Amino acid sequence: MMSSFKKGMRTLQSFLPWLKPLKDDFYYLSRKMLARPHDPDFRALPLLRLDPAGQYVDVGANHGQSIESIGVMRPKARIVAFEPNPALADKLRRRYASEPRVEIRALGLADQAGTMTLFSPSYRGFDYDGLASLDRHAAADWINAQRVYFFDPSRIAVRKLDCAISTLDAEGLEPAFLKIDVQGFEYHVLRGGVETLRRCEPVVLVEDYNLDSRSVALMSGLGFVEYYFDGARLCRGRSPGLNSFLMTGARARTAGL
């Protein structure tokens, strides 16, 4: 039922692109009012027993969903959020201008610094900027007949944006928690943060971890073990969903696992 509802909403917004600003504002305000994380996995944050005023890093800030969810579950957290899309980063800076605990950096993260092309898809004039990726294939292929009714592939367009790129290691951070959702580019973020991962041993929440064997090999080599949240507790093992929690032995022991 929920899948059909979401598919219907995507179809509606694709045919009526002027609804986008209203939709974005509605989601932001509703998350604030309901004080509920956008993704149930963020309910696991208190179980990790991290410093509640520690540094929480959001790689792929998008429209601020994870910023809000971290804030709900950890109100004292110091949040550093990375968003490579300049327009989205500017919007987030305006939104959080009065909140000193939130810092927005208009950067993408990868395994080397420089400038890269960000691919931002649209369908029938509706800009799916939340699906923008440094991987063109990942950006373009998400919108399909399984996700939109009356799908017409000829109406997909992919816009190119130049964006500044840094590495996690170059950003001088001390993360206790690190969330990565970058539409297929997760391995490159992890590879560019090896020294930070070794030094800080953050708890990492990453999407599609097991779809890239390079990520699994890298993190396993650094001593990180996979866990997942079952709605009540953190369980060791391969995640049955989109998100995986990765922890070193020391972090797992702190969480009582």
N, C-alpha and C positions, 0 to 999 in steps of 0.2 A: 504493500500500500504506500509506504513512504517513498519507495523508489519511483512509483508511478506519479506521486505528487511532485517530487523533485523534477522528474522528466517534464511534467506539465508546466512547472514554473520556468524551467529553462526554455521551453518552447515559447511561452508567453513573452518572456523578456527578449528572446531573439527576434520576435516579430514586432515588439514594441520597445526598441532600445532606449527611448526617452525615460523608461521606468528605472533605469540603472541608478541614477543619483538617489531617487526615493528609496529604492531597495537597500542601497548601501547605508543610508542614514537610519532606516528602520532596523536593520540588523545591529548596527552599532548601539542605538538607543535601547533596543530590547535586551541586548546582552548586559548593558549597564543596569537596567532596571531589574532584571531577573537575577543578576549576580550568579549566573550559571555558566560554566565553561562551554565553549562551542564544541569541544570534543571531549567525550567521557574520559579519555585517558588522562586528561589534566587533573582529574579527581585523585589521581595517585600521588600528586605532588606532596601532600602532607605525610604520606607513608614513607617517603624517602628520607625524612628526618634531616634535611639539609638546613643550613643556616637560613632562617626565614627572611633575613635582611641581606642575604648574599647576592651575588651577581648571577642573573639569569639571562642567557643570551638566546635571541630569537633570530635564526638565519632563514630568511624568506618571510618577512613580516607581512607581506600582502596587504590586506585591508585592516590589519591590527587584531585579527581574531585571537592569536596566541598571546599578544600583549594583554588583551582583556582577560583571557582565561588565566594567565599567570597572576594577574592582579587580583582576580577573584579568590584564587586558592592561596596566594602568598601576597597579601596587601603591602607588606614592607619590602618586598623584593626590589632590587635595583636592576632594571631591565635595559639591556642594550639590544636594539633591534636593527637588523640589516635588511634593506630593501633596494634592489638595483634599479627598479623602475623609477626614474626621477619624478614623475608625476605623482605616483603613489607615495614616495618618500616625502614629498612636499606636503601632501595631504595629511600624512601622519604627523609631521612636525607641527603643523597648525593645530591639529587635534590635541596633541599632548604638550603644547607650549607652556601650559601652566602646571605641568606635573614634573617636578624635578627628578623623580625616580625613574623617568623614562627618557632614554636617549635614542634618537633615530640617526642612523648612519646611512647615507645614500650610496651604498656600495653593494656589489655582489661579492661573494666569497668563492674562491676556487683554489687551485694548487699553485698558482703563480699570479703575481700582480700584473696589472696592465689595463687594457680596454678590450671589452668583448661585445658581441652583438647579443642583445636580448630579443627573443622572439615572442611577440605578443599576439595571440590569435583573436579573431573576431568572427562572428557568424551572423549574416544578414544585417550587418551594421552594429551589432551588439558587441562591445569590447569585453572579452573575457580576460581582462588584465590579471586576474587572479591565477590564470594558468600560464602566465609568461614564464619562459624558461630560457636558459642558455643553450639548451638542447632543442633544436628546431623540431625534430621528430616528436619529442615529448609534448611540445607546445601545440602542434597542429593536430595530432591524432586523437586527443581526448574527446573532442566534439565529434560525435558519430551518431549513427541511427539508434544505438542502444541508449543514448542519453538525451536525444531530441526527437520529438515527433516530426514527421514530414521532412526528414532530413534531406538536404540537397547539398552534396559536396561541392558543387560549383559556387556556393555562397560563402565558403570559408576563405578568409584572407589572413595573412600573417604579416604583421608590421614589424619592422626592424628598428631597434633602438640601441644606440651606443651607450654603454654604461661602464662606469669605473669598477675595477675589480681589485680586491685585496686578498690577503690570506688571513686565516684565523690567527696564525702565529705572529703576523705583523701588526695586529690590532691592540696588543698590550692588555689583554683581558685576563681575568681570574675567575672563570665561570665555575659555579657550582652545578649549574644545569645548562644544558645546551640542546635546543630544539632545532632540527634541520628538516625543512620541507622545501625542496628546490626543484621539483619536477624533473627528476632523473639525473640531477647533477650532484647528488649527495656524496658520492665517492670522492669527487674532486675537493669538496669542502673538507671532508675528513683528512684527506691526504695533505691539504695545506694547513692542517692544524695539529700535526703529529706531536710537536713539542708541547703545545698547550694541553693536549690530551694526556701526555705523559706527566706533565708537571702538576696539573690541577685535578686530574681524574674526575672530570664532571660526569654526572649522570646525563646520558645522551638519549634524547627521544628523536628517533629518525624514522622517516617513512620509507616503505619498500626496501627495507634493509636486505632481505634475503633474495631480492631480484638481481643483485649485483654481487657476484662472488668476490670481486675485488674489495668491496667494503667489508665483507665477512672476514676475509683473510687479513686485512689491515687491522681491524679492531680486535680480532682474536689474538693476533701477534702482539698487541699492546696490553693484553690481559683483560679485555672487556668481554663480559658474558651477557648473553641475551636473556631478557625477561619480558613478560607481557602482563598487562593489567586485565584481570577477569571481571572487573566491576566491583570487586571487594578487596582483592589482595594482589600482590605482585607474585607471579609464578615464573620459575625458571624454565626456559625452553623456547622453542621457536614460536613466534607470535602467529596466531591464526588470523589476525587482522592486518590492517595497513601499517600500524605503528609498532615499533620495538623499543624497549628500554634497554640500554646497554650500560653495564656497571662493572667496575673493577671489584675484586674481592673485598677491598677495604670499604668501598661504598656500600656493597651489599651487606657487610657486617654492620655498618652504621644503621642500615635500614632494618636490621634484625632478620636478614634472610640467610 
